[in-house]
Amino acid sequence: MLISPSTSDDLLEYTLHVFTADVAGYLVALRTVLTNLLAPIGRWQISDPHRITDPRVMGDARANAQHRPQPLAPDDELWHIRIGIRGSGDENQLGDHLVHAHHDAGLHFEGLFSHLYTAGTTEHAQASTRYPDLQD
């Protein structure tokens, strides 16, 4: 149990780097994927997405995007999307399920990162501000 080894107060955060011209449409599709995947695990929330403008990060993401089944469109922008989760389960297994659920839904991301914030730490308090719906 890595999301919550001893308490459901820990916060697991997944960060996606996504190329899209329609971030609102992507979020609608992502919410459907997450609802099906995360409802049995616990509570979750997507924080407001942020457009990435750092040329180095964009270059790395464009290099990864070369492996996509469809090429990038000229109006695609790179977005930073965070998902906060409180619940219980195995972080590694959940990450695998998240990747497969994205693929099955026809969604693509260029990067997926995770971080577990342990309850009672300064990091947890700071990360929790991004997810007001997950605060007690």
ZADRENSE-916442 format. One record per atom (N, C-alpha, C): residue number from 1; residue in one letter; chain; x, y, z. Coordinates in steps of 0.1 Angstrom, whole numbers, plus 5000, padded with zeros to 4 digits. Layout:
BEGIN
{rec NUM "A" "A" {X Y Z}};
...
***
This chain:
BEGIN
{rec 1 "M" "A" {5008 4988 5000}};
{rec 1 "M" "A" {5000 5000 5000}};
{rec 1 "M" "A" {5009 5012 5000}};
{rec 2 "L" "A" {5012 5018 4988}};
{rec 2 "L" "A" {5021 5029 4988}};
{rec 2 "L" "A" {5014 5043 4987}};
{rec 3 "I" "A" {5001 5043 4983}};
{rec 3 "I" "A" {4995 5056 4983}};
{rec 3 "I" "A" {4992 5060 4998}};
{rec 4 "S" "A" {4989 5050 5006}};
{rec 4 "S" "A" {4986 5053 5019}};
{rec 4 "S" "A" {4990 5042 5028}};
{rec 5 "P" "A" {5003 5041 5032}};
{rec 5 "P" "A" {5008 5030 5040}};
{rec 5 "P" "A" {5001 5029 5053}};
{rec 6 "S" "A" {4998 5041 5060}};
{rec 6 "S" "A" {4992 5040 5073}};
{rec 6 "S" "A" {4980 5049 5074}};
{rec 7 "T" "A" {4979 5059 5065}};
{rec 7 "T" "A" {4968 5068 5067}};
{rec 7 "T" "A" {4963 5073 5053}};
{rec 8 "S" "A" {4950 5076 5052}};
{rec 8 "S" "A" {4945 5081 5039}};
{rec 8 "S" "A" {4948 5096 5038}};
{rec 9 "D" "A" {4955 5102 5047}};
{rec 9 "D" "A" {4958 5116 5047}};
{rec 9 "D" "A" {4970 5120 5038}};
{rec 10 "D" "A" {4978 5109 5033}};
{rec 10 "D" "A" {4989 5112 5024}};
{rec 10 "D" "A" {4983 5116 5011}};
{rec 11 "L" "A" {4991 5123 5003}};
{rec 11 "L" "A" {4986 5128 4990}};
{rec 11 "L" "A" {4995 5123 4979}};
{rec 12 "L" "A" {4990 5116 4969}};
{rec 12 "L" "A" {4997 5112 4957}};
{rec 12 "L" "A" {4994 5122 4946}};
{rec 13 "E" "A" {5004 5127 4940}};
{rec 13 "E" "A" {5002 5136 4929}};
{rec 13 "E" "A" {5009 5131 4916}};
{rec 14 "Y" "A" {5001 5130 4905}};
{rec 14 "Y" "A" {5006 5127 4892}};
{rec 14 "Y" "A" {5006 5140 4884}};
{rec 15 "T" "A" {5017 5142 4877}};
{rec 15 "T" "A" {5018 5153 4868}};
{rec 15 "T" "A" {5019 5148 4854}};
{rec 16 "L" "A" {5011 5153 4845}};
{rec 16 "L" "A" {5012 5150 4831}};
{rec 16 "L" "A" {5017 5162 4823}};
{rec 17 "H" "A" {5025 5159 4813}};
{rec 17 "H" "A" {5028 5169 4802}};
{rec 17 "H" "A" {5021 5164 4790}};
{rec 18 "V" "A" {5012 5173 4785}};
{rec 18 "V" "A" {5003 5170 4774}};
{rec 18 "V" "A" {5004 5180 4763}};
{rec 19 "F" "A" {5005 5176 4751}};
{rec 19 "F" "A" {5003 5185 4739}};
{rec 19 "F" "A" {4989 5184 4735}};
{rec 20 "T" "A" {4982 5196 4734}};
{rec 20 "T" "A" {4969 5196 4729}};
{rec 20 "T" "A" {4966 5211 4725}};
{rec 21 "A" "A" {4957 5212 4715}};
{rec 21 "A" "A" {4952 5225 4711}};
{rec 21 "A" "A" {4939 5229 4719}};
{rec 22 "D" "A" {4933 5218 4725}};
{rec 22 "D" "A" {4921 5220 4732}};
{rec 22 "D" "A" {4922 5214 4746}};
{rec 23 "V" "A" {4928 5222 4756}};
{rec 23 "V" "A" {4930 5216 4769}};
{rec 23 "V" "A" {4917 5214 4776}};
{rec 24 "A" "A" {4907 5222 4774}};
{rec 24 "A" "A" {4894 5219 4780}};
{rec 24 "A" "A" {4888 5206 4776}};
{rec 25 "G" "A" {4889 5203 4763}};
{rec 25 "G" "A" {4884 5190 4758}};
{rec 25 "G" "A" {4892 5178 4764}};
{rec 26 "Y" "A" {4905 5180 4765}};
{rec 26 "Y" "A" {4914 5170 4771}};
{rec 26 "Y" "A" {4910 5167 4785}};
{rec 27 "L" "A" {4907 5178 4793}};
{rec 27 "L" "A" {4903 5177 4807}};
{rec 27 "L" "A" {4890 5169 4808}};
{rec 28 "V" "A" {4880 5172 4799}};
{rec 28 "V" "A" {4868 5164 4799}};
{rec 28 "V" "A" {4870 5149 4798}};
{rec 29 "A" "A" {4878 5146 4788}};
{rec 29 "A" "A" {4881 5132 4785}};
{rec 29 "A" "A" {4889 5126 4797}};
{rec 30 "L" "A" {4899 5134 4803}};
{rec 30 "L" "A" {4907 5129 4814}};
{rec 30 "L" "A" {4898 5126 4826}};
{rec 31 "R" "A" {4888 5135 4829}};
{rec 31 "R" "A" {4879 5133 4840}};
{rec 31 "R" "A" {4872 5120 4839}};
{rec 32 "T" "A" {4867 5116 4827}};
{rec 32 "T" "A" {4860 5104 4825}};
{rec 32 "T" "A" {4870 5092 4828}};
{rec 33 "V" "A" {4882 5093 4823}};
{rec 33 "V" "A" {4892 5082 4826}};
{rec 33 "V" "A" {4894 5081 4841}};
{rec 34 "L" "A" {4896 5092 4847}};
{rec 34 "L" "A" {4899 5092 4862}};
{rec 34 "L" "A" {4888 5088 4870}};
{rec 35 "T" "A" {4876 5091 4866}};
{rec 35 "T" "A" {4864 5087 4874}};
{rec 35 "T" "A" {4863 5072 4874}};
{rec 36 "N" "A" {4865 5066 4863}};
{rec 36 "N" "A" {4864 5051 4862}};
{rec 36 "N" "A" {4875 5045 4869}};
{rec 37 "L" "A" {4887 5051 4869}};
{rec 37 "L" "A" {4899 5045 4875}};
{rec 37 "L" "A" {4900 5047 4890}};
{rec 38 "L" "A" {4897 5059 4894}};
{rec 38 "L" "A" {4900 5063 4908}};
{rec 38 "L" "A" {4888 5063 4918}};
{rec 39 "A" "A" {4876 5062 4913}};
{rec 39 "A" "A" {4865 5061 4922}};
{rec 39 "A" "A" {4866 5050 4933}};
{rec 40 "P" "A" {4871 5038 4929}};
{rec 40 "P" "A" {4873 5027 4939}};
{rec 40 "P" "A" {4884 5030 4949}};
{rec 41 "I" "A" {4893 5039 4945}};
{rec 41 "I" "A" {4905 5041 4953}};
{rec 41 "I" "A" {4903 5051 4964}};
{rec 42 "G" "A" {4896 5062 4960}};
{rec 42 "G" "A" {4895 5073 4970}};
{rec 42 "G" "A" {4890 5086 4963}};
{rec 43 "R" "A" {4895 5097 4968}};
{rec 43 "R" "A" {4891 5110 4963}};
{rec 43 "R" "A" {4902 5115 4954}};
{rec 44 "W" "A" {4899 5123 4944}};
{rec 44 "W" "A" {4909 5129 4935}};
{rec 44 "W" "A" {4904 5142 4930}};
{rec 45 "Q" "A" {4913 5150 4925}};
{rec 45 "Q" "A" {4910 5164 4920}};
{rec 45 "Q" "A" {4921 5167 4910}};
{rec 46 "I" "A" {4917 5174 4899}};
{rec 46 "I" "A" {4926 5179 4889}};
{rec 46 "I" "A" {4928 5194 4892}};
{rec 47 "S" "A" {4941 5198 4893}};
{rec 47 "S" "A" {4943 5213 4896}};
{rec 47 "S" "A" {4943 5220 4882}};
{rec 48 "D" "A" {4942 5233 4883}};
{rec 48 "D" "A" {4942 5241 4870}};
{rec 48 "D" "A" {4954 5238 4862}};
{rec 49 "P" "A" {4952 5235 4849}};
{rec 49 "P" "A" {4964 5233 4840}};
{rec 49 "P" "A" {4971 5246 4838}};
{rec 50 "H" "A" {4984 5244 4835}};
{rec 50 "H" "A" {4993 5255 4832}};
{rec 50 "H" "A" {5000 5252 4819}};
{rec 51 "R" "A" {5001 5262 4810}};
{rec 51 "R" "A" {5008 5261 4797}};
{rec 51 "R" "A" {5023 5262 4800}};
{rec 52 "I" "A" {5030 5253 4794}};
{rec 52 "I" "A" {5045 5253 4796}};
{rec 52 "I" "A" {5051 5261 4784}};
{rec 53 "T" "A" {5060 5270 4788}};
{rec 53 "T" "A" {5066 5278 4778}};
{rec 53 "T" "A" {5082 5276 4778}};
{rec 54 "D" "A" {5087 5269 4788}};
{rec 54 "D" "A" {5102 5267 4788}};
{rec 54 "D" "A" {5106 5259 4776}};
{rec 55 "P" "A" {5115 5266 4768}};
{rec 55 "P" "A" {5119 5259 4755}};
{rec 55 "P" "A" {5126 5246 4757}};
{rec 56 "R" "A" {5133 5244 4768}};
{rec 56 "R" "A" {5140 5231 4770}};
{rec 56 "R" "A" {5130 5220 4773}};
{rec 57 "V" "A" {5120 5223 4782}};
{rec 57 "V" "A" {5110 5213 4785}};
{rec 57 "V" "A" {5101 5210 4772}};
{rec 58 "M" "A" {5098 5221 4765}};
{rec 58 "M" "A" {5090 5219 4752}};
{rec 58 "M" "A" {5098 5210 4742}};
{rec 59 "G" "A" {5111 5213 4741}};
{rec 59 "G" "A" {5120 5205 4732}};
{rec 59 "G" "A" {5120 5190 4736}};
{rec 60 "D" "A" {5122 5187 4749}};
{rec 60 "D" "A" {5121 5173 4753}};
{rec 60 "D" "A" {5108 5167 4750}};
{rec 61 "A" "A" {5097 5174 4753}};
{rec 61 "A" "A" {5084 5169 4750}};
{rec 61 "A" "A" {5081 5166 4736}};
{rec 62 "R" "A" {5086 5175 4727}};
{rec 62 "R" "A" {5084 5174 4713}};
{rec 62 "R" "A" {5092 5161 4708}};
{rec 63 "A" "A" {5104 5159 4714}};
{rec 63 "A" "A" {5112 5147 4710}};
{rec 63 "A" "A" {5104 5134 4714}};
{rec 64 "N" "A" {5098 5134 4726}};
{rec 64 "N" "A" {5090 5123 4730}};
{rec 64 "N" "A" {5078 5121 4721}};
{rec 65 "A" "A" {5072 5132 4717}};
{rec 65 "A" "A" {5060 5132 4709}};
{rec 65 "A" "A" {5062 5125 4695}};
{rec 66 "Q" "A" {5074 5124 4691}};
{rec 66 "Q" "A" {5077 5118 4678}};
{rec 66 "Q" "A" {5073 5103 4678}};
{rec 67 "H" "A" {5070 5097 4689}};
{rec 67 "H" "A" {5066 5083 4690}};
{rec 67 "H" "A" {5051 5082 4690}};
{rec 68 "R" "A" {5044 5093 4689}};
{rec 68 "R" "A" {5029 5092 4689}};
{rec 68 "R" "A" {5024 5087 4676}};
{rec 69 "P" "A" {5012 5080 4677}};
{rec 69 "P" "A" {5006 5075 4664}};
{rec 69 "P" "A" {5002 5086 4654}};
{rec 70 "Q" "A" {4999 5098 4660}};
{rec 70 "Q" "A" {4995 5109 4651}};
{rec 70 "Q" "A" {5005 5121 4654}};
{rec 71 "P" "A" {5009 5127 4643}};
{rec 71 "P" "A" {5019 5138 4645}};
{rec 71 "P" "A" {5012 5150 4653}};
{rec 72 "L" "A" {5020 5158 4659}};
{rec 72 "L" "A" {5015 5170 4665}};
{rec 72 "L" "A" {5009 5180 4655}};
{rec 73 "A" "A" {4999 5187 4659}};
{rec 73 "A" "A" {4993 5197 4650}};
{rec 73 "A" "A" {5000 5210 4653}};
{rec 74 "P" "A" {5000 5219 4643}};
{rec 74 "P" "A" {5007 5232 4645}};
{rec 74 "P" "A" {5002 5240 4657}};
{rec 75 "D" "A" {4990 5239 4661}};
{rec 75 "D" "A" {4984 5247 4672}};
{rec 75 "D" "A" {4984 5240 4685}};
{rec 76 "D" "A" {4990 5228 4686}};
{rec 76 "D" "A" {4992 5221 4699}};
{rec 76 "D" "A" {5001 5229 4708}};
{rec 77 "E" "A" {4997 5230 4721}};
{rec 77 "E" "A" {5006 5236 4731}};
{rec 77 "E" "A" {5009 5226 4741}};
{rec 78 "L" "A" {5019 5228 4749}};
{rec 78 "L" "A" {5023 5219 4759}};
{rec 78 "L" "A" {5017 5223 4773}};
{rec 79 "W" "A" {5010 5214 4779}};
{rec 79 "W" "A" {5003 5217 4792}};
{rec 79 "W" "A" {5008 5209 4803}};
{rec 80 "H" "A" {5008 5214 4815}};
{rec 80 "H" "A" {5012 5208 4828}};
{rec 80 "H" "A" {4999 5206 4835}};
{rec 81 "I" "A" {4995 5193 4837}};
{rec 81 "I" "A" {4983 5190 4844}};
{rec 81 "I" "A" {4986 5181 4856}};
{rec 82 "R" "A" {4981 5185 4868}};
{rec 82 "R" "A" {4983 5178 4880}};
{rec 82 "R" "A" {4971 5172 4885}};
{rec 83 "I" "A" {4972 5159 4890}};
{rec 83 "I" "A" {4961 5152 4896}};
{rec 83 "I" "A" {4965 5148 4910}};
{rec 84 "G" "A" {4957 5152 4920}};
{rec 84 "G" "A" {4959 5148 4934}};
{rec 84 "G" "A" {4950 5137 4937}};
{rec 85 "I" "A" {4955 5128 4945}};
{rec 85 "I" "A" {4947 5116 4949}};
{rec 85 "I" "A" {4949 5113 4964}};
{rec 86 "R" "A" {4938 5111 4971}};
{rec 86 "R" "A" {4939 5106 4985}};
{rec 86 "R" "A" {4931 5093 4985}};
{rec 87 "G" "A" {4937 5083 4991}};
{rec 87 "G" "A" {4931 5070 4991}};
{rec 87 "G" "A" {4941 5059 4995}};
{rec 88 "S" "A" {4938 5047 4991}};
{rec 88 "S" "A" {4947 5036 4994}};
{rec 88 "S" "A" {4949 5027 4982}};
{rec 89 "G" "A" {4961 5022 4981}};
{rec 89 "G" "A" {4964 5013 4969}};
{rec 89 "G" "A" {4979 5014 4967}};
{rec 90 "D" "A" {4983 5007 4956}};
{rec 90 "D" "A" {4997 5006 4953}};
{rec 90 "D" "A" {5000 5017 4942}};
{rec 91 "E" "A" {5009 5026 4945}};
{rec 91 "E" "A" {5013 5037 4937}};
{rec 91 "E" "A" {5018 5032 4923}};
{rec 92 "N" "A" {5026 5022 4923}};
{rec 92 "N" "A" {5032 5016 4910}};
{rec 92 "N" "A" {5021 5010 4902}};
{rec 93 "Q" "A" {5012 5002 4908}};
{rec 93 "Q" "A" {5001 4996 4901}};
{rec 93 "Q" "A" {4992 5007 4895}};
{rec 94 "L" "A" {4989 5017 4903}};
{rec 94 "L" "A" {4980 5027 4899}};
{rec 94 "L" "A" {4986 5035 4887}};
{rec 95 "G" "A" {4999 5037 4887}};
{rec 95 "G" "A" {5006 5044 4876}};
{rec 95 "G" "A" {5004 5036 4863}};
{rec 96 "D" "A" {5006 5023 4864}};
{rec 96 "D" "A" {5004 5014 4853}};
{rec 96 "D" "A" {4990 5015 4847}};
{rec 97 "H" "A" {4980 5014 4857}};
{rec 97 "H" "A" {4966 5015 4853}};
{rec 97 "H" "A" {4963 5028 4846}};
{rec 98 "L" "A" {4969 5039 4851}};
{rec 98 "L" "A" {4967 5052 4846}};
{rec 98 "L" "A" {4972 5053 4831}};
{rec 99 "V" "A" {4984 5047 4829}};
{rec 99 "V" "A" {4989 5047 4815}};
{rec 99 "V" "A" {4980 5039 4806}};
{rec 100 "H" "A" {4976 5028 4810}};
{rec 100 "H" "A" {4967 5019 4802}};
{rec 100 "H" "A" {4954 5026 4799}};
{rec 101 "A" "A" {4948 5032 4809}};
{rec 101 "A" "A" {4935 5039 4808}};
{rec 101 "A" "A" {4936 5050 4798}};
{rec 102 "H" "A" {4947 5058 4799}};
{rec 102 "H" "A" {4949 5069 4789}};
{rec 102 "H" "A" {4949 5063 4775}};
{rec 103 "H" "A" {4957 5053 4773}};
{rec 103 "H" "A" {4959 5047 4760}};
{rec 103 "H" "A" {4945 5042 4755}};
{rec 104 "D" "A" {4938 5035 4763}};
{rec 104 "D" "A" {4925 5029 4759}};
{rec 104 "D" "A" {4915 5040 4755}};
{rec 105 "A" "A" {4916 5052 4762}};
{rec 105 "A" "A" {4907 5063 4759}};
{rec 105 "A" "A" {4912 5071 4747}};
{rec 106 "G" "A" {4924 5068 4741}};
{rec 106 "G" "A" {4929 5075 4730}};
{rec 106 "G" "A" {4936 5088 4734}};
{rec 107 "L" "A" {4939 5089 4747}};
{rec 107 "L" "A" {4946 5101 4751}};
{rec 107 "L" "A" {4961 5099 4751}};
{rec 108 "H" "A" {4969 5110 4749}};
{rec 108 "H" "A" {4983 5108 4749}};
{rec 108 "H" "A" {4989 5119 4759}};
{rec 109 "F" "A" {5001 5115 4764}};
{rec 109 "F" "A" {5008 5125 4772}};
{rec 109 "F" "A" {5023 5122 4769}};
{rec 110 "E" "A" {5031 5133 4770}};
{rec 110 "E" "A" {5045 5132 4767}};
{rec 110 "E" "A" {5053 5128 4780}};
{rec 111 "G" "A" {5048 5131 4791}};
{rec 111 "G" "A" {5055 5128 4804}};
{rec 111 "G" "A" {5045 5125 4815}};
{rec 112 "L" "A" {5049 5116 4824}};
{rec 112 "L" "A" {5040 5113 4835}};
{rec 112 "L" "A" {5050 5111 4847}};
{rec 113 "F" "A" {5048 5119 4857}};
{rec 113 "F" "A" {5056 5119 4869}};
{rec 113 "F" "A" {5047 5118 4882}};
{rec 114 "S" "A" {5052 5112 4892}};
{rec 114 "S" "A" {5044 5110 4904}};
{rec 114 "S" "A" {5053 5114 4916}};
{rec 115 "H" "A" {5046 5119 4927}};
{rec 115 "H" "A" {5052 5122 4939}};
{rec 115 "H" "A" {5042 5120 4951}};
{rec 116 "L" "A" {5047 5113 4961}};
{rec 116 "L" "A" {5039 5110 4973}};
{rec 116 "L" "A" {5043 5120 4984}};
{rec 117 "Y" "A" {5033 5127 4989}};
{rec 117 "Y" "A" {5035 5137 4999}};
{rec 117 "Y" "A" {5029 5131 5012}};
{rec 118 "T" "A" {5038 5129 5022}};
{rec 118 "T" "A" {5034 5123 5035}};
{rec 118 "T" "A" {5027 5133 5043}};
{rec 119 "A" "A" {5016 5128 5049}};
{rec 119 "A" "A" {5008 5137 5058}};
{rec 119 "A" "A" {5017 5142 5069}};
{rec 120 "G" "A" {5014 5155 5073}};
{rec 120 "G" "A" {5021 5161 5084}};
{rec 120 "G" "A" {5034 5168 5080}};
{rec 121 "T" "A" {5038 5167 5067}};
{rec 121 "T" "A" {5051 5174 5063}};
{rec 121 "T" "A" {5048 5187 5057}};
{rec 122 "T" "A" {5058 5196 5056}};
{rec 122 "T" "A" {5056 5209 5050}};
{rec 122 "T" "A" {5053 5207 5035}};
{rec 123 "E" "A" {5059 5197 5028}};
{rec 123 "E" "A" {5056 5195 5014}};
{rec 123 "E" "A" {5042 5191 5012}};
{rec 124 "H" "A" {5036 5183 5021}};
{rec 124 "H" "A" {5022 5179 5020}};
{rec 124 "H" "A" {5013 5191 5021}};
{rec 125 "A" "A" {5016 5200 5031}};
{rec 125 "A" "A" {5008 5212 5033}};
{rec 125 "A" "A" {5008 5221 5021}};
{rec 126 "Q" "A" {5020 5222 5015}};
{rec 126 "Q" "A" {5021 5231 5003}};
{rec 126 "Q" "A" {5014 5225 4991}};
{rec 127 "A" "A" {5016 5212 4989}};
{rec 127 "A" "A" {5009 5205 4977}};
{rec 127 "A" "A" {4994 5205 4979}};
{rec 128 "S" "A" {4990 5203 4991}};
{rec 128 "S" "A" {4975 5203 4994}};
{rec 128 "S" "A" {4968 5215 4990}};
{rec 129 "T" "A" {4975 5227 4989}};
{rec 129 "T" "A" {4968 5239 4985}};
{rec 129 "T" "A" {4964 5239 4971}};
{rec 130 "R" "A" {4969 5230 4963}};
{rec 130 "R" "A" {4965 5228 4949}};
{rec 130 "R" "A" {4952 5220 4948}};
{rec 131 "Y" "A" {4948 5214 4959}};
{rec 131 "Y" "A" {4936 5205 4958}};
{rec 131 "Y" "A" {4927 5208 4970}};
{rec 132 "P" "A" {4920 5219 4969}};
{rec 132 "P" "A" {4911 5223 4981}};
{rec 132 "P" "A" {4900 5212 4983}};
{rec 133 "D" "A" {4896 5205 4973}};
{rec 133 "D" "A" {4885 5195 4974}};
{rec 133 "D" "A" {4890 5183 4982}};
{rec 134 "L" "A" {4903 5181 4983}};
{rec 134 "L" "A" {4908 5170 4990}};
{rec 134 "L" "A" {4912 5173 5005}};
{rec 135 "Q" "A" {4910 5185 5009}};
{rec 135 "Q" "A" {4913 5189 5023}};
{rec 135 "Q" "A" {4901 5186 5031}};
{rec 136 "D" "A" {4903 5182 5043}};
{rec 136 "D" "A" {4892 5178 5053}};
{rec 136 "D" "A" {4887 5190 5059}};
***
